[in-house]
Amino acid sequence: MSIARSESAVWQRTSVRSTAMALPLAAVAALLAVKWPLIDSSAGRLGSADGEWLAAAVAAAVMTWVCSATAQQGAVVETLPPGRLLAAQFAASAANHVLPAGVGGNAVNLRFLVRRGLSPTRSVAALAVRACAAVIGRIVLLLVVLASFPGALHIRRVTSGGASVPDHPLVVSVVVAAVLTCGYVLTRWARRLRDRLRAFLSSVAADVRTLHCSRARIAALWGGSLAFPAMHAAVLVSVVRAVHAPVPVSGVVVAYLCASTATGWLPTPAGLGSLDAALGLALVTAGASAVAATSAVLGYRLVTAWLPLIPGVVVLAVLVRCREL
């Protein structure tokens, strides 16, 4: 009887997780179907983009992996091999575009840290420290740019005809179902996670105190955490310039930070669909037309996700073959 109950519980957990992951992807598919003519015309505009600005976007994208490696080094006391650490971040970015909510990237980094001699508990704690620093760094940057450029986004452009929030019945129903599912998952598992989180957070707090005794680790952790979203914003700025969208740099930076912060918790691979829609909407509020905003989002995805995907998978396979992961 206990075995049957255990199997039933496992099946329920699996079905809930699968549903939570599938609903955002279904919303993406619905949105793509509704907005396909706009995406098609935007892709044509991206084909005539400025090559020099696209090269600058690629350079900024490379720096995102450097920043990620720097932040990861700052999250552990031990010194990690720089070249292998950078390769692991490149491989983790590829895995992150396949699995939802950062699962792939975290799994790669966890395996890398364990291979470097850290215990699984300390490795998970290091990932948690880095994730907390990333969230805090992104929020700090967002608050700074909002205080510096309070008028960068104009919400009236969305509500007065410059663009419209998708109101297709299928999109609305999928979004509502996703919200209800997330609410159910939170209420269902909150009590079980509470006790485990208390013990884990006490371990993370101990690691944070140890790390902040070293100035080098402080600089690496917080410098990398702040520079990572800044480099992604630089990628978007370069792509916007490449497609000749009349949006000021301040507007693009605010648009990226607002969109990425708002969609960072949705369980889609690398924010697929959720970040794209939020970026497009934010760029419209910053002054871009719907076509230019969609072209910029497509270019951003091209540089940060699609082009590095196959090389990243190759690097991941090489690291696994060499037993670095």
C-alpha angles and dihedrals in degrees: 000000000000091000091053091049091048092051090047091052092049091049091050093050091048093049093048092050092046091050092048090053096042098051096064090047090050089052089052091051091049092049092049091052092051096044100036097117090055092048091049094053091044092054089055090054091050089056090067095046123137109270096210093055090047089053089052088051090053091050091051090049090055089052090056089067091048090052091048091052091048092052091048091052089050090055095063132054095218120082112249124207104263099215095047091043091054091047090050091053091050090050091045091054090056092049089047091061092056104044125050131257097005094301094133096047093045091049091053093048092045091053091046093053092047089052088053090060103265118135117247091250093052091044092054090046090052090052090049092050091050092047092051091049090049092052093046092045093050092048092048091051091048093051092047095051092043090053091046096045107025093163098048094108124050110199091188089072088068098043099040102055105282086108137336136228109249107266101175109137092234093053092047093049093049092049091050091049091050092051092049092048092050090050091051093049092050094050093042097054104025096096095047093049096046098077093042092050092053093057093042094048091052088056091048091050090054091051091048091054090050094048094049091059087074119069091202092056092046091053093046096046099044096031092052092044092053096041095050097069089036090059092048088052088051089054090054093046090053092048092048089053090047093057091044095239111169096233122128119237091246091056093050093049093049090045093053096046093047093047097044093046092049095049100036094102100049114111098237126119106272089337091299109187097352094066091039093054093043092048092049092049093046092049090052090053088049092057108274124128118244092255094047092047092050091048090052092050091049090050092048090052091046092056100038102035119010102044096044094043100087095039088047092053090049091052089048091053091048092051091050091048091050089048093242088127 
